[in-house]
Amino acid sequence: MRTNLINTQTIHALMRPLVLSGIYKSEADALQSVVYDFINQKIAFYKKQSDAFETKYKLSFETFSSQLTNNSTMESDDDWFEWKAAIEMSKSWTASLKLLGDENRH
């Protein structure tokens, strides 16, 4: 079974142009910045999704959830699942960012 592991050579090939062009001082700086930017974009994406549902329903997720049991529709059920997923993904990406920050402080 072949795995799609990324190796040092691949990372070097991806980061080296960013160093050669003068954007970053080192490949490590480039990789760290790219990863931080990617995670922050994911957090912003899921926060935007969650905020859109909050605006649509003019309720917090918790209030929406408690009211949903009495007034459920197919659309509101679908929105609940998407909203819940956005919240959970935002939490997961935020936790990843924190772990990455903790790892780079040692």
C-alpha positions as CSV (number, residue, x, y, z in Angstrom):
1,M,0.0,0.0,0.0
2,R,1.4,3.4,-1.0
3,T,1.0,6.3,1.3
4,N,1.1,9.9,0.3
5,L,3.6,11.1,2.9
6,I,5.4,14.3,2.1
7,N,9.1,14.1,2.4
8,T,11.9,16.6,3.1
9,Q,12.7,16.8,-0.6
10,T,9.2,17.9,-1.4
11,I,9.0,20.4,1.4
12,H,12.4,21.8,0.1
13,A,11.1,22.1,-3.4
14,L,7.9,23.9,-2.3
15,M,9.6,26.3,0.1
16,R,12.9,27.1,-1.7
17,P,11.4,29.4,-4.3
18,L,9.9,31.5,-1.5
19,V,13.4,31.9,0.0
20,L,15.2,32.5,-3.3
21,S,12.7,35.2,-4.2
22,G,13.5,37.0,-0.9
23,I,10.1,36.6,0.6
24,Y,11.5,34.6,3.6
25,K,14.9,34.2,5.2
26,S,14.7,30.4,5.4
27,E,12.6,27.5,4.4
28,A,11.6,26.9,8.0
29,D,10.3,30.5,8.2
30,A,8.4,30.0,4.9
31,L,6.9,26.7,6.0
32,Q,5.8,28.1,9.3
33,S,4.2,31.2,7.7
34,V,2.4,29.1,5.1
35,V,1.0,26.8,7.7
36,Y,0.0,29.6,10.1
37,D,-1.7,31.4,7.2
38,F,-3.5,28.3,6.0
39,I,-4.9,27.6,9.5
40,N,-5.9,31.2,10.0
41,Q,-7.8,31.1,6.7
42,K,-9.6,28.0,7.8
43,I,-10.6,29.6,11.1
44,A,-11.8,32.7,9.3
45,F,-13.8,30.6,6.8
46,Y,-15.7,28.6,9.4
47,K,-16.3,31.7,11.6
48,K,-17.8,33.4,8.5
49,Q,-20.0,30.4,8.0
50,S,-21.1,30.4,11.6
51,D,-21.7,34.2,11.6
52,A,-23.8,33.9,8.5
53,F,-26.2,31.5,10.2
54,E,-26.3,33.7,13.3
55,T,-27.3,36.6,11.0
56,K,-29.8,34.5,9.1
57,Y,-31.6,33.3,12.2
58,K,-30.8,36.3,14.5
59,L,-30.0,33.8,17.2
60,S,-26.9,32.2,18.8
61,F,-26.3,28.6,17.9
62,E,-27.4,27.5,21.4
63,T,-30.7,29.4,21.2
64,F,-31.3,28.1,17.7
65,S,-30.6,24.5,18.8
66,S,-33.0,24.8,21.7
67,Q,-35.8,26.3,19.6
68,L,-35.2,23.8,16.8
69,T,-36.8,20.9,18.6
70,N,-40.2,22.5,18.5
71,N,-40.0,24.1,15.0
72,S,-37.9,21.8,12.9
73,T,-38.0,21.9,9.1
74,M,-35.7,20.2,6.5
75,E,-33.9,23.5,5.9
76,S,-33.5,24.3,9.6
77,D,-32.2,20.8,10.2
78,D,-29.7,21.1,7.3
79,D,-28.6,24.5,8.6
80,W,-28.2,23.2,12.1
81,F,-25.8,20.4,10.9
82,E,-23.8,22.9,8.7
83,W,-23.7,25.4,11.6
84,K,-22.6,22.8,14.1
85,A,-19.9,21.6,11.7
86,A,-18.7,25.1,11.2
87,I,-18.4,25.6,14.9
88,E,-16.6,22.3,15.5
89,M,-14.2,22.9,12.6
90,S,-13.4,26.3,13.8
91,K,-12.6,24.9,17.3
92,S,-10.5,22.1,15.7
93,W,-8.4,24.6,13.6
94,T,-8.1,26.9,16.6
95,A,-6.8,24.0,18.7
96,S,-4.3,23.1,15.9
97,L,-3.1,26.7,15.8
98,K,-2.6,26.7,19.6
99,L,-0.7,23.4,19.4
100,L,1.5,24.7,16.6
101,G,2.2,27.8,18.7
102,D,3.0,25.7,21.7
103,E,5.3,23.5,19.7
104,N,7.3,26.4,18.3
105,R,7.9,27.9,21.7
106,H,9.9,25.0,22.9
